[in-house]
Amino acid sequence: MAETPEQAVVKLQEHCGSLMMATLSDDGSPHCSYTPFCLDNNNYLILISELALHTRNLMARPVLDIMLIQDESDANQLFARNRLTLSCDAIEISAEDPDYVRLLDQFQERHGKTVELLRQLPDFHLLRLTPREGRFVMGFGQAYELKGDNLDQFELSRSA
């Protein structure tokens, strides 16, 4: 039985430890970078340093695009790697938020001991990325627009 788009997205989210992101600089130019993430419901959590340009960009302009993409070594065809792209709003989760410690614990569980150190550093910020719209490609001619309140409905797209 062939893998469904829903199954392929879950598999991609489980296998990717980091996401790629595009933020906007002061002059409106794009800045591409990456960071480890973890999922909390339908949101992506990132723990990033204010020393990084992407953090400064997000604090000034809290919108970004993110991408999870199938590892090249796992792809049958480099031109058709499975990939999920999402346009997101970013919101900082303050240390006073009742979920703050739980979310950092979840992040540490996924990414290990380094998070134990990072969560103590004053320049690191926990952000929640909430997807507004998305697209999933799982091969040639298999592009889906993500629909619904949770972007969990897959509608075959007419454009690649």
Secondary structure as GFF3:
##gff-version 3
##sequence-region A 1 160
A	DSSP	alpha_helix	5	15	.	.	.	ID=ss1
A	DSSP	beta_strand	18	24	.	.	.	ID=ss2
A	DSSP	beta_strand	30	36	.	.	.	ID=ss3
A	DSSP	beta_strand	38	40	.	.	.	ID=ss4
A	DSSP	beta_strand	43	49	.	.	.	ID=ss5
A	DSSP	alpha_helix	53	60	.	.	.	ID=ss6
A	DSSP	beta_strand	63	69	.	.	.	ID=ss7
A	DSSP	three_ten_helix	72	74	.	.	.	ID=ss8
A	DSSP	three_ten_helix	78	80	.	.	.	ID=ss9
A	DSSP	beta_strand	83	93	.	.	.	ID=ss10
A	DSSP	alpha_helix	100	111	.	.	.	ID=ss11
A	DSSP	alpha_helix	114	118	.	.	.	ID=ss12
A	DSSP	beta_strand	124	137	.	.	.	ID=ss13
A	DSSP	beta_strand	143	147	.	.	.	ID=ss14
A	DSSP	beta_strand	153	156	.	.	.	ID=ss15
###
